[in-house]
């Protein structure tokens, strides 16, 4: 049984460890063997923490045997992303210039998982600066999709998604501002949750530059896993107070019961946005399953979806122009440089202050419209992406690729 423990999800492993049917050491060793078997090909994990993980697992077993209190993820193997501080590890963010930036303490998003008892077995790859839809960089190289090497594993949490998809850790910590959890989860066939801003405390003590306002406003940390119940388990562990994040909100994990039948908005073909037939078909199939389970499913259009996408340009691009674009030569990552320059050219360059402030104001209006929409439809089923997984490194091939 211990040979195949990597196949179990975090919820099952935690229960087996808690009840003494297996040890944390056995679970950790199984995942490390799986890592050794598949990671040389995938390159999902770029820093293996085998010795530290085994030592932590042995301590976890001793705590359990001594009858000490344990957390909900006690002894469960996980991975963390290279752009989040983990004490003693480089927070290199996929960049040569930060390869020796050693974290002196854990970020909140890592600390919460470790306090819950999780055991970190490795650090997962990301594109440089976590700013591409593919996972490749000069420092660590290309991460492959475990299902098909010709297609991207996504980005920026591509290493995280590829790891859990291939059985390297049960849960992966990732982060997301423009799809960096959702897109890789989609590409690799796993579950990824972008929580609402403020739900999970986030901060990197090692940060050498201030985050852009767009990043402060919209970037979040969240979990990826192979099962929905594992994502729920990880969210509960991560959504805890940390005074280093002034944006954290003590929001409840469970709300009031919804009025039944619960109405579901099915969005298979939003506005005039082209959707790949396979994506639209999957959404409609999900809708049929929900209808069969008693939900009231309606195919509707959500409010101003295209306009929501258009607003990303003045808000997000302003931050890119002010913070990242001047650093491109110093970073020295051709893939990142090609992507950022093509993206900025595609979106017509700089944005003036008036347009930036107007976009922020309109964003507030659109959020209100969506909140009112979700009063009627508390569940929205729609594609994670208009496309299926794309060819590897397509985003470096000029404006057409972007």
Secondary structure, DSSP 4 states (H G I P E B T S, - for coil): -GGGGGGS-HHHHHHHHHTTSS-HHHHHHHHHHHHHHHHHHH--EEEE-HHHHHHHHHHHHHHHHTT----TTTT-EEEEETTS--TTSB--TT-GGGTT-B-SS--HHHHHHHHTT-EEEEEE---GGG-SSS---TTT-PPBPSS-TTBB--SSTHHHHHHHHTTS-SEEEEEESSSTTHHHHHHHT-EE--PPTTSS----TT-SSPPPHHHHHH-EEEEEESSHHHHHHHHHHH----TT-TT-----SS-PPPPSSPEEEEESS-TT----HHHHHHHHHHHHHHHHTT-EEEE---TTHHHHHHHHHHHHHHHIIIIIGGGHHHHT-HHHHHHHHHHHHHTTS---HHHHHHHHHHHHHHHHHHHHHHHH-SEEEE-S-SS-PPBTTGGGSHHHH-
